[in-house]
Amino acid sequence: MKITDVKIISFKSKSRFSPTKWGYEVWGEEHDEVQRILKIETDEGAEGFFTGDNMYLVAPTQEVIEQLVKPLLIGEDPLNRELLWQWMMGHHGISEAVIGAVDCALWDLAGRSAGVSVAQLLGGYRDKVKAYASSAPNLGSPEVYAAHAVEMKKRGYTAYKVHAN
């Protein structure tokens, strides 16, 4: 199996993901937003995708993927993730955010090729996980973190993860 294309697909969608004083949250007013998906294709029809925070796939990143990442990956075996990761890490101009997005898409491709989830590829175990709210990093004082946690509890969350400085 060989990689034949690496591309970003852009489309418009409705979103409630909005900046707040506590970082980004899904509670904002509905608005139009451009979403992006990184797609890796192979000669055998296998595909892998990364969809995540738009910060990973903004316009400058699209340029880096087209000019630097794509030439490194075309013709390579997508299951050689470690080799491809090392090549990208050693290449000046490819940020860790871009490498992370590509790595996720390669893992997705491996799971889809094997007919299992990435969780199963990595050993599996849990069939469900409790939903929790998360803080953004660098919120400031402990009081600000506490206020955010209280707000999340009001919204129905029973667990909270702190992302400290």
C-alpha positions as CSV (number, residue, x, y, z in Angstrom):
1,M,0.0,0.0,0.0
2,K,1.4,3.4,-1.0
3,I,0.2,7.0,-0.2
4,T,-1.1,8.7,-3.4
5,D,-2.5,12.0,-2.0
6,V,-2.5,14.2,1.0
7,K,-5.0,17.0,1.0
8,I,-7.2,19.3,3.0
9,I,-10.9,19.4,2.3
10,S,-12.6,22.7,3.4
11,F,-16.4,23.2,3.8
12,K,-18.8,25.5,5.6
13,S,-20.9,24.4,8.5
14,K,-22.9,25.7,11.4
15,S,-21.0,25.9,14.7
16,R,-21.5,26.9,18.3
17,F,-17.8,26.6,19.1
18,S,-16.9,30.1,20.3
19,P,-14.2,31.9,22.2
20,T,-15.1,32.7,25.8
21,K,-13.3,34.1,28.8
22,W,-12.4,30.4,29.6
23,G,-11.1,29.5,26.2
24,Y,-13.2,27.9,23.4
25,E,-16.5,26.3,24.3
26,V,-19.4,24.8,22.4
27,W,-22.0,27.0,24.1
28,G,-21.8,30.1,21.9
29,E,-24.3,31.4,19.4
30,E,-24.7,29.4,16.2
31,H,-22.6,30.9,13.4
32,D,-21.1,29.9,10.0
33,E,-17.6,28.5,10.2
34,V,-15.1,27.0,7.8
35,Q,-14.2,23.4,8.8
36,R,-11.2,21.5,7.4
37,I,-10.4,17.8,7.2
38,L,-7.0,16.3,6.4
39,K,-7.3,13.3,4.2
40,I,-4.6,10.8,3.2
41,E,-5.4,8.4,0.3
42,T,-3.7,5.3,-0.9
43,D,-3.4,3.2,-4.1
44,E,-5.5,0.5,-2.5
45,G,-8.4,2.8,-1.7
46,A,-7.7,3.1,2.0
47,E,-8.2,6.5,3.5
48,G,-7.3,8.2,6.8
49,F,-8.7,11.4,8.2
50,F,-7.9,14.0,10.8
51,T,-10.6,16.4,11.9
52,G,-9.8,18.5,14.9
53,D,-9.5,22.0,16.1
54,N,-9.3,24.4,13.1
55,M,-6.0,25.8,14.5
56,Y,-4.3,22.7,13.0
57,L,-5.5,23.2,9.5
58,V,-5.5,26.9,8.8
59,A,-4.3,28.4,5.5
60,P,-0.5,28.5,6.4
61,T,-0.8,24.9,7.4
62,Q,-2.4,24.0,4.1
63,E,0.7,25.5,2.4
64,V,3.0,23.5,4.6
65,I,1.1,20.3,3.9
66,E,1.1,20.9,0.1
67,Q,4.7,22.0,-0.2
68,L,6.5,20.0,2.5
69,V,4.4,17.1,3.9
70,K,2.9,15.8,0.7
71,P,6.2,15.4,-1.2
72,L,7.6,13.4,1.8
73,L,4.6,11.1,2.0
74,I,3.6,10.4,-1.6
75,G,4.7,6.9,-2.6
76,E,5.4,5.8,1.0
77,D,3.8,3.0,3.0
78,P,1.3,4.7,5.4
79,L,1.8,1.9,7.9
80,N,5.4,3.0,8.5
81,R,4.2,5.8,10.8
82,E,7.4,6.0,12.9
83,L,9.6,6.5,9.8
84,L,7.2,9.1,8.3
85,W,7.0,10.8,11.7
86,Q,10.8,10.9,12.0
87,W,11.1,12.4,8.5
88,M,8.6,15.1,9.3
89,M,10.3,15.9,12.7
90,G,13.6,16.3,10.9
91,H,12.2,18.6,8.3
92,H,12.5,22.3,9.2
93,G,9.2,24.2,8.6
94,I,6.8,21.4,9.6
95,S,5.3,22.2,13.0
96,E,4.4,19.7,15.7
97,A,0.8,20.6,15.2
98,V,1.0,19.6,11.5
99,I,2.9,16.4,12.4
100,G,0.3,15.6,15.0
101,A,-2.6,16.0,12.5
102,V,-0.8,13.8,9.9
103,D,0.0,11.2,12.5
104,C,-3.6,11.0,13.6
105,A,-4.7,10.6,10.0
106,L,-2.1,7.8,9.5
107,W,-3.4,6.0,12.6
108,D,-7.0,6.4,11.3
109,L,-5.9,4.9,8.0
110,A,-4.2,2.0,9.8
111,G,-7.4,1.3,11.8
112,R,-9.7,1.5,8.8
113,S,-7.4,-0.8,6.8
114,A,-7.5,-3.4,9.6
115,G,-11.2,-2.9,10.1
116,V,-10.9,-1.9,13.7
117,S,-10.8,1.3,15.7
118,V,-7.5,3.0,16.6
119,A,-8.4,2.2,20.3
120,Q,-8.5,-1.5,19.3
121,L,-5.2,-1.2,17.4
122,L,-3.7,0.1,20.7
123,G,-5.1,-2.7,22.8
124,G,-8.6,-1.6,23.4
125,Y,-10.4,-2.1,26.8
126,R,-13.2,0.3,27.7
127,D,-16.4,0.4,25.7
128,K,-17.5,3.7,27.2
129,V,-16.0,6.7,28.9
130,K,-17.6,9.2,31.2
131,A,-18.1,12.6,29.6
132,Y,-16.3,15.4,31.4
133,A,-15.7,19.2,31.0
134,S,-12.2,20.5,30.5
135,S,-10.6,23.8,31.4
136,A,-8.5,25.7,28.9
137,P,-4.9,26.1,29.9
138,N,-3.7,29.3,31.6
139,L,-7.0,30.4,32.9
140,G,-5.3,32.3,35.7
141,S,-6.0,32.1,39.4
142,P,-7.4,29.0,41.1
143,E,-10.6,31.1,41.6
144,V,-11.1,31.4,37.9
145,Y,-10.6,27.6,37.5
146,A,-13.1,27.1,40.3
147,A,-15.7,29.5,38.7
148,H,-15.3,27.6,35.4
149,A,-15.8,24.2,37.1
150,V,-18.9,25.5,38.9
151,E,-20.3,26.7,35.6
152,M,-19.7,23.3,34.0
153,K,-21.4,21.6,36.9
154,K,-24.4,23.8,36.3
155,R,-24.4,22.6,32.7
156,G,-24.7,19.0,33.9
157,Y,-21.1,17.7,33.9
158,T,-20.2,15.5,36.8
159,A,-16.5,15.4,36.2
160,Y,-13.9,18.0,35.3
161,K,-10.4,18.0,34.0
162,V,-8.0,20.8,34.8
163,H,-5.4,21.9,32.2
164,A,-3.0,23.9,34.3
165,N,-0.3,26.3,33.1
